[in-house]
Amino acid sequence: MHNYFARGTLRTKFFLWSAAVLVIFGLVVSMLYFQHLKRAVMAESLQKSELILQEVEAIRAYVKEELRPLMQKRFSRDTFIIEAMSTTFISRRIMERFGESMPGFVYRRVSVNPHNPRNLADEFEEEMIDWFEAGPERRFWQGVVQKGDESFFVSMVPDYFEQSCILCHGDPAAAPLTLVETYGNDGGFRFKAGDLAGLNSVAVPVSDPLKKIKRLSMGLFVGTVTGTLALLLLFNLLFNRLVISRLTRIMDDLAQGEEGEPTSEGRRAVDGSADELDNLKTSLGQLNRYVQAARKGGGLEPNVIGPYVVGRPLVAGTLSWVYQARDTRTDEPAVS
């Protein structure tokens, strides 16, 4: 590849280097455009996930602070109506209905030891539970998570047990009988106030938007490179007409030999490594040597050739000089 840039005519070098610069420019512009759109998609997904998560938390708070205490007053201590008293059950069912109208959005309420096996944390969610437990001051996490072939922007918040939750999650012997009969006495029990109950998360699908902005970025790259290369071809034609053709004529004029043909020094190098400027430099160097030789010749003492006394040179050609001379017989000027 280096030989293509180092050899060839001046026009070829100009075209290749300009094309390389334009391709790199198009690539950089496309990457910056992709990153800009990606940040915009992520910001929009964050806003959506935070909004949905706050709505879910509001639902859970309503159940915990108003609906559940009301139900506990109306029914006996051993009664636990899941559909009206479980924050997890109610929030999950509401979000399932929400998901029917907004496909792709996923709400999860998970734990490592839940009452309902449906709420069991997967491998990634277990890692996040460990992450929140390692830093109790951590109250929020967000990021892109790959699930199968789909990418999701996930927002997570931890949920800690309060004292009012211990009735249903503490000692199974003290728990409402209805709850134990429904879920058994293994999962979801033996916690105390302040323990990490689990995670609430909302996942917003981003695979389709990311694929779309990739296509847009690729289209921008192709369009930018195609358009700029078309302009480059036009500039190349103008450059050839206004610069290269004139340089070639000047080079040919300087390289004319005695027979009117370009000299060996004026011709292109056999390996093609010399361009028009290199040949022009060679021709100007040759001319410079002739001028220097003529200047040296002007300082020599006159020579005598037969009846002629040769003086200073008048004109320097490619292979010959014209000197001033004087005929000693007639004492008149002559040329030689």
Secondary structure, 3 states (H helix, E strand, C coil): CHHHHHCCCHHHHHHHHHHHHHHHHHHHHHHHHHHHHHHHHHHHHHHHHHHHHHHHHHHHHHHHHHHHHHHHHHCCCCCCCHHHHCHHHHHHHHHHHHHHHCCCCEEEEEECCCCCHHHECCHHHHHHHHHHHHCCCCCCEEEEEEECCEEEEEEEEEEECCHHHHHHHCCHHHCCHHHHHHHCCCCCCCCCCCCEEEEEEEEEECHHHHHHHHHHHHHHHHHHHHHHHHHHHHHHHHHHHHHHHHHHHHHHHHCECCCCCECCCCCCCCCCCCCHHHHHHHHHHHHHHHHHHHHHHHCCCCEEECCEEEEEEEEECCCCEEEEEEECCCCEEEEC
